[in-house]
Amino acid sequence: MDELNFNIYNVLILVGIIHGVIFSFIIFFNRKLNSKTNLFLAFTVLTLVFSNLQYWLKDVGLSLNFGLNLFIPFEFLMLPFFYFFVRSYLNKKIIIYKSIILFTPFVLVIIYQIIINSYFVYPKIIDIINLIIEYVSMTFSIVIIVLVFRCIIVYEKENIKYHSSKIKMNTKWLKKVLLIGLILCVLWFLSVSFFESFSKEGYYQYYPLWIGISILIYWIAYGSIFQTYVFNQRIHIRNSILPKNIQQIGGDKKIKYSNVNLFNEIFSYIEKNKLYLNPDLNVSIIANTFNISKGYLSRLISFNSELNFNDYINTLRVEEAKTMLNDKVYNDYTILAIGLESGFNSKTSFYSAFKKFTNKTPNQYKKESEIMNDVNI
């Protein structure tokens, strides 16, 4: 046996492969994680893993083909599985005929591989066909990325309005995954088209792509599990903090109060019904609810309060977060889940507002609260 080719780069790639296999098997055998969405996630990770493993074995000088020139085209499986994972993650129906269409290229390439192993074909012709398949797989990957992006945009448009009984899935991290996917497609194209001329021997031109895939394995695996974990926590938090009886403002009549009375009525209504839990709450929504103009509402707030509308709403959100951070019932919940369920639309806006109105970060406040609770005990 020739000396094996080991270096720091393919060792890093191997670490990513091992991690991906372990992660996938945890999904398969852990009942708490064994959902349809997570199964699609596990298959996505495994296709990334086996794609890297297949090339890694060749790079280090090993082969499991047992004399066959069979090269499984996992690149035709990665994006279809990811597409179905995203649809399941966003609670979208998975259509059977689309499944058949998306997996057809993989089946066709496998048939091609069997044919060239069964019949003599000139090596030059095989090389040309393989190169064509490589470019087709790149195009196929980009098409699926576009389909996934379209699916995300449709979901965001369908859920643009806030509903107290429905929590919108976080889609920002998915867009980042798609961006990484596009970058990897560019690296893939460069590796096949240009880098090969700089590396005549071995597979060194593919190292940036394979290491990128290893990074993608970590991103998808932990990103999905973390986002699902936060989502489930938000469901539990919302069920516990939403008021049971929502006060309704009846009729289309213009409410006739003096300025102070109307001001008190408006903010009593906001606080009682916890409207500030809506991250999209704005002056227009409240003005429409009370059948008054935005300009009038803004003047009403500035006349009767030292805070503007946004600051006033954020103080209510901060107080909601403080209540949960002080309550032992929420000790096992992440600070991010608490912030999002207090009405903030991101970790950044939560931390910024909390610091502004308390001069402390949520973490500092929670630690001080725990110390005070221990002292009182």
N, C-alpha and C positions, 0 to 999 in steps of 0.2 A: 504493500500500500504506500502511495506517495505521501510525503509529509503534508500534514493538514495545514491549511491556511487560517491561522487565528490572529486577529488583531483587535485593537480597542473598539473599532467600529462594529465588527460583526459580533463582538461580545455584548455591546450595547443593544444590538438588534436582537440577540438571543434572550437578553433579560426581558425585553418587551414581549417576545414570543411566549416565554414562560409565564409572565404575568397575565397575558391575555387568556392562556389556556386555563390557569387557575381561576381567574375571574369568571369565565364562561361556565366552568363546572360548578362553581358556587351557585350560579344562577340556576343551573339545571337541577341541582340536588337540594337547594334550600327552599322549603315550602313557602316561606314568607316572601321570597323574591320570585317565585315561579309563576309569574303572570304572563299573559300573551305578549304584552309589550316588552317585558324583559327577555322573553324567549327570542323575539326578533332582534333585540339588542345583543344577546349572546351569540346568535348566528352571524350578526354583522361583525362582531369582534373576532369570532373564529375564522371567518373568511379573510379578514385582514391578517390574522395570525398565520394561517396556512399559506397565504400568498407569500408572506415574508419567509416562512420556514422553507418553502420550496426553493426559493432563490438562495437562502442562507446555506442550505445543504450543498448546493452546487458551488457556492463561493468558497466554503471551507474544504471542499474536495470529497464530499460524501454524496452518495446517491441511493435512493430507495426505489428506483424505477425497475430494478431487476432485469436489466437488458432491454427494456422498452424505452422508446423515446417519447413517453407520455408526459405531457406537461399540462396539468389541470389549470384551466383559465379562471382562477378565483376572482380575477378582476371583473368578470361578468356576473359575479354573485354579490360582491360587496355592496354596491349601490342599490340593487333591488331590495336586499334585506334591510338596508338603512331606510329606504323609501317606505317600506311597510312598517318599520319601527316608528318612523315619524307619524305616519297615519294613525297607528295604534296609540301612540303617545298623546296625540291631539284628539283622540276619540272619534276618528274618522272611519267610515266603513271601508273595508278592504274588498275590492271587486275581483272576482275570480278570473275573469278574462284578462284583466291587466296583469295578474300574476303570471298567467301563461305567456303573455307577450314579453314581459320583462325577463323571464327565465329562458326564453327560446334561444337567444344568442349563445348562452352557456351550453345548451344541449347541442347546438349546431357545431360549435367548436370542438366539443368532445367527440362527435361523430367524425369530424375532420381528422382529429388526432388518431382515432382508431384506423381510419382509412390509410393514412400515410405510414402507419406501423404495419399494415397488412399487405400493402403493395409497394413495389419499388417506385420511388419518385426521385427525379434528379434533385440533388441537394440544393442547387441554385434556385430551383423552382420553389422548394420548400422554404428557403430563406425569404424569398420575395413574398410568398403567401403569409408567412409568419409576421413579416413587417407590416403587411396590409392589415392583418388581424390586430396587431398592436395599435395601429392608428385608429382602427374601428373601435377598439375597446376604450381608447381615450375619448373619442367622440361620444360613445355610448355613456360613459361616465359623466361627461359634461351635460348631456341631455337629462340624465336622472337628477343631477344636481339642480338643474333648472326646474324640473318637475317638483322636487322637494321644496324648493324656494317658493314656487307658486302655491303649493299646498299650505305653507306657513302664512303667506300673505292672505290667502282666502280665509284661513282660520282667524287671523288678526282682524280682518274686516268684519267677520261674523260676530266677533266678540269685542267690538270697539266700545260698546256701551257697558257700563258697570251694572252688574246684577248682584244683589246681596246674597242670593242663593246659589250663585255660580262663581267659581274661581277660575280665572283664565290661566292656562299653562304658560310658563315662561318660555318664550321662543327666541330670546336673544342669544342664548348659548347655542341653539341649533344653527343660527345664522353664522356664528363663529366657526362651527364645525364645517359648514358649507364653504366658508372662506378658506379654511385650511385645506379642504378637499380640492378647491380650485387651484391653490398654490401647489399641491401635490401633483395635479394634472399638468401644470406648467413644468415642474421638475421632471415628471415622467417624459414629457415631450422633449425636453432638453437632453435628458439622459439617452434617449433613443436616437435623437437627430444630431446632437452636437458633442456631448461629453465623450461619446465612444471614440472619437478621433484623438482625444487626449489620453485615453487609456486603452491601449491595444490588447492588453492581457488582463484576465480576471474580470471582476464585476464592480470595480471601484467606482465607475461612473454612476452606479445605482445606489451608492451608500447614502447620499442626501435623501433620496426618495424613500429608502427602506427605514432610515432613522425617522423621517417624517411620519411614516406609517406607524412606527412604534409610539411616537408622541400622540398620534391620532387615537390609538388604542386606549391610552390613558385618558385622554380628553373625553371620548365618547363614554367609556365605562364609568368613570367617576362622575362625569357631568350628569348623565342620566339618573344614576342612583341618587345623587345629591338632590337634584331638582325634584325627583319623585318624592323623596323624603321630606323636603320642605313643603311640597304641595300637600301631602297627607297631613302634615302638622298644621298647615293653614286651614284645612277642612275642620280639624278638631277645634282649633282656636275659634274659628268663625262660628261654629255651632254653639260654643260656650259664651261668646260675647255679644252675639246679635240679640237685640231686644225681641221678645216673643210677640209683642203686639205693636205693630207699626202704626203710628198716628197718621191719619189721612187728613189732608187739607181738602175740604169739599167744595164743589161748585166752581163755576167760572167767575163768580162775583169778585170784584176788587175788594180786598179787605180794608176796611176803613178804621184805622187806628191813628192815634197821634204818633209822632215820630218815635218817641221813647217806647211806647207800647208795641209798635210794630217791630222795632229793633229787638226788643225782648222776646216777642213772639217768634220771630225768625230764628234767633239763636237758641231759644228753648226747644224749638222744633228740631233743629240740627242736632243738639246734644241728646235729646230724648230718643230720637230715632237713629242716632249714631251715623248720620249721613257722612261724617268725616272719614268713615272707613272706606268710602269710595275714593280711590286714588285720583279719579278724574273729576272730582267735585270742583265746580267753579261758580263764579258769580252768575253766569247765564242760567245754570240749572236752578239755583235758588230763586232767581228773579222770575223765571217761568213758573216755578211752583207756587209763588205768591202773587203771580199775575201783576208784577210791577216791572219797570224798565231796569236795565243794568245800571244806567247812569244814576237813577234814583237810589237804587240799592247801595251803590258805591258811596254816594253822598251820605246816605243814612249811616253807613258803617263808620266813615271818617268823622262824622259829627258826634257819634255816640261812643266811639272807642279810640284808644290810642294805637290800635293795631289795624293793619289793613286786612282784607279778607283772607288772603293766603296765610299770613302769620297767625291769625286767629284760629284758622282751621288746623294749622300745624301744631299750635299749643294743645289743642284737644287730642291730636294724634299722639303727641309726646306724653300727655297725661295717661292716655290709654296704654301706651307702651310701658310707662313707669308702673302702672297698676299690675301689669302682667309680670314685669321684672321683679316686683316685690312679692309676688304670690308664689309660694312653693309648688303649687299645682303645675306651674309652667317651667319648673326647673329643668325638665328634660327636653324642652323645646329650644331650637336654635334661636339666637338673637335675630337672625335674618327673618325667620318665619314670623316672629313677634312683630318686627318692624313692618313687614309687608301687610300683616293682618291688622295693624294699627292705622293703615290707610296710606302709607308711603308706597311709591311705585318703584323704588330701588333702594339698594343698600346705601348708596351715596347720599340720596336725599334724606334718608332716615338719620344717618349719622350726623349730617350737616345740621339738620333742624334740632336734633337732640342736644348737640353741642351748643347751639345758639341759645336755647332756652334753659339749659341746665348747667352750662359750663363744664360738662362732663361727657365722655363718650358712653354709649350704652353699656359697654363692658365694664368701665369704671363704676358706673352707677350700680350695676348688678353685683359687683364684688363688694362695694360698700354696703349695699342692702343686705347681703348675706352675712357680713360681719356684724351689722346691727341686730339682725335676727338672732344670731348666735349669742350676742351679749344679753339680749332680752330674755333668752331662754335660761 
